[in-house]
Amino acid sequence: MKILFLCLGNICRSPAGENIFRDATRKAGIAAQFVIDSAGTEAWHTGKGPDSRMTQTLVSRGVEVTGKARQIKPADLEEFDLILAMDDENYANVKKLDPNGTFAEKIQKFTSYCQHHSETEVPDPYYGGQDGFELVADLLEDGCSRLIEKYST
């Protein structure tokens, strides 16, 4: 199964989702069942690694952090089985790449997988403090555990 995590710039939330999910699949012994990637709806940070504050947050939780920012492309809609937008704005932006609704079922909000948090969006921590990065990691860990339950074979 191919899963794409999506946020605005692809340096905080979506690479965190990619790395948390990759780490969780490794620990569960099911990494071979998934192709995992992330992208942003904007190209501002293309080629850059994840935000250092997000990286520090994940490393403190034992998660290895890899990846380089990239912008989503129309071909991703066809290639990936599931595209998980972190918030309403990015959900709307990715839907614009699919004006006929051909891929509507595979474009979803990440928070729909959270079981222990009631937030409807994964908030952008970029302009805030450490608490924001911790909340993002908590939300992503929550939703990623449900993704594993639902999609591992």
Legacy VTK file of the C-alpha trace (Angstrom):
# vtk DataFile Version 3.0
C-alpha trace
ASCII
DATASET POLYDATA
POINTS 153 float
0.000 0.000 0.000
1.279 3.447 -0.925
0.562 6.261 1.558
1.377 9.957 1.052
1.322 12.396 3.983
0.526 15.969 2.902
0.925 19.400 4.502
1.769 22.897 3.270
5.569 23.068 2.956
6.570 19.447 3.644
9.004 20.300 6.440
7.008 19.777 9.663
3.782 17.784 9.721
3.924 15.595 6.632
7.549 14.467 7.028
6.766 13.792 10.688
3.832 11.626 9.602
6.004 9.846 7.053
8.758 9.141 9.585
6.451 8.182 12.471
4.514 5.804 10.241
7.714 4.313 8.779
9.093 3.805 12.296
5.840 2.198 13.481
5.724 -0.193 10.515
9.352 -1.205 11.126
8.664 -1.879 14.799
5.570 -3.912 13.865
7.570 -5.923 11.314
5.322 -4.850 8.432
7.421 -2.180 6.682
7.542 -4.215 3.473
3.773 -3.828 3.123
4.004 -0.057 2.616
5.530 2.622 0.414
5.565 5.794 2.512
6.242 9.343 1.324
5.301 12.935 2.053
4.784 16.129 0.083
3.609 19.707 0.429
1.005 21.605 -1.532
3.533 24.439 -1.939
7.115 24.282 -3.238
8.714 26.769 -0.824
11.046 24.256 0.843
11.707 21.818 -2.018
14.930 19.897 -1.410
15.247 20.880 2.261
15.212 18.410 5.117
12.597 18.387 7.876
12.419 21.339 10.278
15.063 21.014 13.004
12.501 21.451 15.791
10.296 18.700 14.366
13.366 16.516 13.897
14.420 17.076 17.521
10.907 16.212 18.726
10.847 12.955 16.780
14.408 11.942 17.662
13.556 12.439 21.353
10.789 9.860 20.798
13.172 7.397 19.172
12.077 8.055 15.582
14.694 8.196 12.835
14.104 11.230 10.602
14.846 11.212 6.873
13.518 12.871 3.747
13.608 15.982 1.596
10.711 18.329 0.917
8.883 18.126 -2.391
5.671 19.467 -3.852
2.777 17.151 -4.647
2.288 16.516 -8.346
-0.835 15.374 -10.202
0.727 11.939 -10.844
0.768 11.362 -7.047
-3.016 11.168 -7.105
-2.832 8.142 -9.333
0.273 6.568 -7.779
-0.733 6.613 -4.093
-3.512 4.558 -2.530
-4.084 7.033 0.291
-3.285 10.750 0.488
-3.595 12.137 4.000
-3.959 15.914 4.321
-3.036 17.460 7.652
-5.608 20.257 7.616
-8.606 21.703 5.795
-6.564 24.083 3.637
-4.283 21.374 2.282
-7.223 19.012 1.872
-8.935 21.649 -0.299
-5.719 22.316 -2.229
-5.148 18.652 -3.097
-8.807 18.294 -4.112
-8.171 21.072 -6.676
-5.706 18.711 -8.386
-8.642 16.321 -8.878
-11.437 18.535 -10.291
-13.463 15.571 -11.563
-13.289 13.726 -8.243
-11.617 10.700 -9.821
-9.435 10.143 -6.762
-11.796 11.513 -4.101
-11.917 8.305 -2.046
-8.167 8.206 -1.538
-7.854 11.866 -0.463
-8.640 12.030 3.251
-7.940 14.099 6.332
-5.324 12.526 8.565
-7.250 13.272 11.752
-10.017 10.921 10.634
-7.661 8.146 11.804
-7.041 9.584 15.280
-8.655 7.518 18.022
-7.591 9.365 21.178
-7.634 12.997 20.042
-10.620 15.064 18.955
-8.763 17.657 16.849
-10.101 17.934 13.304
-6.773 19.206 11.946
-3.096 18.627 12.667
-2.095 22.231 13.469
0.935 23.789 11.807
3.584 24.137 14.552
5.993 26.231 12.452
5.418 29.611 14.117
4.809 28.320 17.643
6.767 26.776 20.459
7.783 23.272 21.425
4.301 22.408 22.717
3.019 22.636 19.140
5.597 20.149 17.878
4.754 17.757 20.718
1.030 17.988 19.910
1.709 17.275 16.243
3.779 14.206 17.173
1.047 13.020 19.564
-1.644 13.363 16.878
0.492 11.629 14.284
1.353 8.734 16.588
-2.350 8.319 17.363
-3.478 8.300 13.733
-0.570 6.173 12.543
-1.431 3.439 15.022
-4.925 3.298 13.507
-3.489 3.258 9.968
-1.485 0.173 10.907
-4.526 -1.525 12.409
-6.626 -0.780 9.348
-4.197 -1.420 6.502
-1.678 -4.046 7.612
-2.292 -7.548 6.337
LINES 1 154
153 0 1 2 3 4 5 6 7 8 9 10 11 12 13 14 15 16 17 18 19 20 21 22 23 24 25 26 27 28 29 30 31 32 33 34 35 36 37 38 39 40 41 42 43 44 45 46 47 48 49 50 51 52 53 54 55 56 57 58 59 60 61 62 63 64 65 66 67 68 69 70 71 72 73 74 75 76 77 78 79 80 81 82 83 84 85 86 87 88 89 90 91 92 93 94 95 96 97 98 99 100 101 102 103 104 105 106 107 108 109 110 111 112 113 114 115 116 117 118 119 120 121 122 123 124 125 126 127 128 129 130 131 132 133 134 135 136 137 138 139 140 141 142 143 144 145 146 147 148 149 150 151 152
